[in-house]
Amino acid sequence: MRAGRRLMAVWLLAGLFWACQQDELSKPPDERHIAATVAMAQSYHAQVDIALEQGERREAKAALEALVEALTAADMQHPVVGDLALDAHGRLARLWEEEGEVDLALAVIERGLSSAGPRGEQSVFAGYLLQMRGDLLRSQGDDLGAVEAHRQAILIFKSILERQREE
């Protein structure tokens, strides 16, 4: 019975994929590139979810590292791709933090923020990374560093809110 359900689910997903693929072909190349990049990220995150459900944290971190690498090879100038990369860095940092590896988590956060460059100043995901940096620094007793990281996050969030009000 379970095998039948799985087969039906596979056929359903294949049908949905085919339908989506037909829609994708009508989009301009740039939009198809972004859609494919988003789909790739979703697949990597699904791998991470499965690995975590099975208690395979090393495989989950490896999948996130592979996602970060793939996104780095993609067009980082596009805001969506940049946000996907920042999000992947955040999830990877959270896994390291959960294992008590605060220094490794901070290194991942720094790598994510540096990869975003100036565009990160406009990304809510960069704000999330800065919040996480602040929380981790506070856990290490670096209150001044924590305050500065949270101040930077607040500035990003305020900037985003101000832009939304202007639109």
Secondary structure, 3 states (H helix, E strand, C coil): CHHHHHHHHHHHHHHHHHHHHHHHHCCCHHHHHHHHHHHHHHHHHHHHHHHHHCCCHHHHHHHHHHHHHHHHHCCCCCHHHHHHHHHHHHHHHHHHHHCCCHHHHHHHHHHHHHHHHHHHHHCHHHHHHHHHHHHHHHHCCCHHHHHHHHHHHHHHHHHHHHHHHHC
